[in-house]
Amino acid sequence: MSFNIFETLAAACIVLLLGFFIVKKVKFLQDYNIPEPVVGGFLVAIILYALYLTMGLSFKFDVALQTAMMLFFFTSIGLSADFARLKKGGKPLLVFVTITGVFILLQNVFGIAIAKILDINPAYGLIAGSITLTGGHGTGAAWAESLTNIFQIEGAMELAMACATYGLVMGGLIGGPVAKALIKKSKIKPSNTVELHEQPIETFESPLSKRRISVRNMIETLTMMSLALALGLFLYEQAKGTWIELPNFVWCLFVGVVIRNAVAHFSNYIVNEHAIDILGNTGLYLFLTIAIMSLQLWQLQGLATQVLVILILQTVLLIAFARFVTYKFMGSDYDAIVLSAGHCGFGLGATPTAVANMQAITDRYGPSHKAFLIVPMVGAFFVDIINNVFIKLFVSFLS
């Protein structure tokens, strides 16, 4: 059964509302800060999986809407990136980039090592490493054909999609518990949500707080976003096959940064952060919901036992790394806790998952300006560059 764009939108909204309802009613999900899109989307994915097994029914949602919502989210990150504010990232930004790079290196070394211990082709350890976990479905699909040709392995595409699916789900599930353990260790108490929402906020930090927007500034913001999307996708097409080829969302984010700072530098116009926040969070929540409820969980049946062992151990590795390395080197404070949850999101899943993880925490315990300044930029831009460099190095080493 196929859903068109409007049917997909309606289904995603209903599933997302279901996620909000369940999280509100289930204390366990609140305590461990599990994001609403993950809860609603995964529950529906399980239901659809059951229908597939018992009745042979499969559901296909409109991919174009999912892609559009992802691009909306990343473009909004670009438009919120004021250079004057980015300077505040300073040393912590560089430290987090370094930590991210170290983990990507470790992720691949660990995956290959476990594959050799299990006596399977080391290329499988690379697939169950940063290619699909840090890289996600896009990077997995992009490298699958090359890995098939270079290492003569079968089912690389299906395996890559299954590994990325596992990572997307687990990235949204482990961030909250990791943060919960660190919060308990630090003895941090939940903030008064009323007081929190009345304070000035940074974009994306508190998705449930009140907004000061009007039709005019919403249209003005939508104009900037649409221009960034159009130009970003144009540059993406032009860069295909060249040395500067990057994912489409990176180009949209980059153009958003340029537009935001050009407007700030050459005019007196004040960009409405709240309008960016509304549009960006709407894109984030809908993208995650559609992505997770669209997961074909029966693909996981095809995972070889050995590869599943690698994925489980990779999950344990990230939990330990986030708790003892990311947390420590980012300052061992509340900001470090939120950053650790974010690292869990894009270390296994994707940047939107990282942001959703952090939102679930900050909405309850208070804002973290540092985390919401660093994670979206690192997860959306630096990670892809670093990851692809390491992937090429490891492929060359193994071949």
Secondary structure, 3 states (H helix, E strand, C coil): CECCHHHHHHHHHHHHHHHHHHHHHCHHHHHCCCCHHHHHHHHHHHHHHHHHHHHCCCCECCHHHHHHHHHHHHHHHHHCCCHHHHCCCHHHHHHHHHHHHHHHHHHHHHHHHHHHHCCCCHHHHHHHHHHCCCCHHHHHHHHHHHHHHHHCCCCHHHHHHHHHHHHHHHHHHHHHHHHHHHHHHHCCCCCCHHHHHHCCCCCCCCCCCCCCCCHHHHHHHHHHHHHHHHHHHHHHHHHCCCCCCCCHHHHHHHHHHHHHHHHHHHCCCCCCHHHHHHHHHHHHHHHHHHHHHCCCHHHHHHCCHHHHHHHHHHHHHHHHHHHHHHHHHCCCCHHHHHHHHHHHHHHHCCHHHHHHHHHHHHHHHCCCHHHHHHHHHHHHHHHHHHHHHHHHHHHHHHC
